Amino acid sequence: MAKVESRIQAVELKLMDMELTVEQLNEVIVRHEQTIDALTRKLNAYQSQLQTLTAPMAKESDETPPPHY
């Protein structure tokens, strides 16, 4: 009987360790998701800024030559 109890206790300890590991991994995943979301927002903002900067620029062929030509 004592051998079975010690084996059950060993399994319970391993299960506790596994539960702790799963919780820690979950925390890492949540942090990574938050980081990815923040980086995605920054990327979208940078893309929007880049489009704003490049949109009003006229092509060289569309520009009228200066009056002295």
C-alpha positions in Angstrom: 0.0 0.0 0.0 2.8 2.4 0.9 4.4 1.9 -2.5 1.1 2.8 -4.3 0.8 5.9 -2.2 4.3 7.0 -2.9 3.8 6.4 -6.7 0.5 8.5 -6.5 2.4 11.2 -4.6 5.1 11.2 -7.3 2.5 11.5 -10.0 0.8 14.3 -8.2 4.1 16.2 -7.9 4.8 15.8 -11.6 1.3 17.0 -12.4 1.8 20.1 -10.2 5.1 20.8 -12.0 3.4 20.4 -15.4 0.6 22.7 -14.4 3.1 25.3 -13.3 5.0 24.9 -16.6 1.7 25.3 -18.6 0.8 28.4 -16.7 4.3 29.9 -17.3 4.1 29.1 -21.0 0.6 30.6 -21.2 2.0 33.9 -19.6 4.8 33.9 -22.3 2.2 33.4 -25.0 0.1 36.3 -23.7 3.1 38.6 -23.6 4.0 37.6 -27.1 0.5 38.3 -28.4 0.6 41.7 -26.7 4.0 42.5 -28.3 2.8 41.3 -31.7 -0.4 43.5 -31.4 1.7 46.5 -30.4 4.2 46.0 -33.3 1.3 45.5 -35.8 -0.2 48.8 -34.7 3.1 50.5 -35.1 3.7 49.0 -38.5 0.2 50.1 -39.6 0.9 53.7 -38.3 4.3 53.7 -40.1 2.7 52.5 -43.4 0.0 55.2 -43.1 2.7 57.8 -42.5 4.7 56.6 -45.5 1.6 56.7 -47.7 0.9 60.3 -46.5 4.4 61.3 -47.3 4.5 59.7 -50.7 1.0 60.5 -51.9 1.4 64.2 -52.6 4.6 63.8 -54.5 4.2 64.4 -58.2 6.0 62.3 -60.8 8.8 64.0 -62.6 6.9 63.8 -65.8 3.9 65.6 -64.3 6.0 68.6 -63.2 6.0 71.7 -65.4 9.4 72.9 -66.3 10.6 76.2 -64.7 9.8 79.4 -66.7 13.4 79.9 -68.0 13.2 76.7 -70.2 
